Amino acid sequence: MFKSIYPKAVLIQSAEVKKEGTLEKTEMTLEKEMKKQNRGTVVMVGEDVKWPKEQDVVSYFRGAATDITDDDGTVYQLVNAAHILAEF
């Protein structure tokens, strides 16, 4: 996991995409669908961020996220806290 992030940033893990139907989706397709959702769970917040809090499920502006990968290969989205739209 990351030690720290930009003080005004939020680290988000994308929501899981449901595997439905009879067609199997490739991992690449599932990854693209996860990114298109612009929704996920907050896993870390910068020191200047008052909202949202860790574990909140949030939605953010399309195109506002930067993908970063952890040491174990997990892809997260780094978003400026000002680009968070809603909490669910």
N, C-alpha and C positions, 0 to 999 in steps of 0.2 A: 504494500500500500504506500501511498505517497506520504512524505513527512509533512509537507506544507504546500499550500497553493497561494496564488495571488490574493491579497487581503480582501478584494471585492468580488471574488469569484466563488462559484458553486460547482462542486464536482457531482455529476449525476450518473447513475447507472440506468441505462435504458430499460423500460418495461419489457417483459418477455412477450414475444409474439406467440399467440395460440396456434398450435398446429391442428388445423381442422381440415375436414374433407378427405377424399381418397387419394389426392395427389400429394406426393412427397415433395417438399420444398428443399432446395439446396441450402446449405449453410449461408452462402452468399446472399440468397434471396431473403432468408430470415433476418440477416444482419441489416440489409437495406430497409426492410419493413420496420425493424426496431428503430432505426434512425428517423424514418419518416413520421413516426408518432410524435416526436418532439415532447415526449413525456417520460418521466422516470423517477427514481427514488434518489433523494439527496443522500450522499454518503460522506461528504465533507464540505464545510463552509469556511471561507476566509475569515480572518479575525475581525474585519470591519462589517461583516454581514450580520444584520439583525433579523432578517427574514429572507428565506425560509430557514428552517432548522433541519438538522440531520434526521433522516427517516421520513421526512415529508415527501409525498408524491406530488410532483409539480409538472407544469407544462411551460414551455419556453418558446420564444420566437423561432420560427423556421430559419435556418441558416445562421443562428446565433452561436452554435456550439462548435467547439474544436475537439476533435477526437484525440485522446491520449491513451496509451496502452501501458498497463501495469507490468511489473516483472513477470507475473504469471500468465500474461497474454490477455487479460480482461480489458476490454475497451470501455472507456468512460467518456463522457462529454463534459468539457469544461465550459461553463457559461458565466458571463457577467451577471451578477445578482440583479442588476437593473433590467435584464431581459427575461426574467421570470414573469410569466403571465398569471398563473393561477395555482392554487393548491387544491388538491382533491382529498 
